[in-house]
Amino acid sequence: MRVALSLAVTFLSIASLAHAAPPVFDVTVPDLARAETAMSADVPRDELDAPHPDTSLAGALVVGATELVRQLTGAASHNDTAARWNVHGTDLGHMFRHDGALYMVFGDTYGADGGDWRSNTMARIDDPDPAGGLPFAAMIAETTGAAKELVRSAKIPGHEWTVIPTNGISVAGQMVLHYMSVRFWGADDQWFVRRSGLAFSDDHGQSWTKSDRAIWASGLGFEQVAYAEHDGMIYVFGIPQGRYGAVRLGRVAPESLLDPAAYSYWDGAAWSHEITRSAPVVPAPAGELSVAWSETHGRWLMLYFEPARAEIVLRTAPAPTGPWSAAQRVVSSADYPGLYAPYIVPIDDIGDSLYFTMSMWKPVYNVFLMKTTLEGGAGVMATNDVPTEALLPATE
């Protein structure tokens, strides 16, 4: 049984954030139809109940040309992670700054031929300027030299298939990762989460401890998050399990990050301490996301994967609560098949160049550095009535 389960996990767990439900060998996985019903019941609030702002917004940014800068992970990358840390395939690559360096966090990570599965790994980048290509100085590693799993997972489909970090932040010298405990993978763009929580490290990422109080039940709309620290607060942009929910907003003082009772949530008009009162600030569907403030432009930037059109899109806003502009196409799966998970590179300020990481499931399961240009202009506000088909194309 242990050998069979190991084989199942080795070959099936590669169904990470982008892909369809895998077949199952001798492990029991919950019935998908039942699970989908349960997922719908988890979030009874209308995910499309987005705000109704004005129809125009002066000062919104316009997306210009986008280019692939370089591959960051895998055997073909300039970091040569396969030879150096046995990282042949991985995804995500969201980042946070800590103690003068940039740390990049990955999801399910594999060695050669899909072996040596680790649920999550992390690299250190001593030169955080993305114009330099983000060379990896080191990865958090085992004594063997292979990149090691940070936050352990049970690797039991139907219970805890994997543990995926969805974002990270550094607070008062302590690293903190938000993670989701995935029960099992469903159809494309769907997965089912046991719970989400926070893990922390006090030794620069070498060892991690799951907080016993910073835990959230599934179905609250914050199973995956993006952190943005600004004006003395940490803003928490949340989406539910999978990629079909709306974006909601919470905030907390940095010193209270590990205390769920200290959070407040935007209910559409004011801040409330009840998470169930949180209201969408951006309508569904939204997948993996990242958010940053641009002092140069005086705007918030939100980058996320839009699953209905398989595109990475950008919205901007004057405040984290909105109103958020209409979604503009940044890059399409027509150009980069299997793309997902865009994460803005955190720098001191974002000017005319926006750097972000992007994962691709096909043709290679790895992370890439991307660059797009931003131009000043006028935008159209997102409302409940803006269909997915109304996404604005990037300018040529």
Secondary structure, 3 states (H helix, E strand, C coil): CHHHHHHHHHHHCCCCCCCCCCCCCCCCCCCHHHHHHHHHHHCCCCCCCCCCCCCCECCCEEEEEEEEEEECCCCCCCCCHHHHHCCCECCEEEEEEECCEEEEEECCEECHHHCCCECCEEEEECCCCHHHCCCCCEECECCCCCECCCCCCCCECCCECEEEEEEEEEECCEEEEEEEEEEEECCCCCEEEEEEEEEEECCCCCCCEEEEEEEEECCCCCCEEEEEEECCEEEEEEECCCCCEEEEEEEECHHHCCCHHHCEEECCCCEECCHHHCCCCEEEEECCEEEEEECCCCEEEEEEEECCCCEEEEEEECCCCCCCECCEEEEECCCCCCEEEEEECCCCCCCCEEEEEEEECCCCCEEEEEEEEEEECCECECCCCCCHHHCECCCC
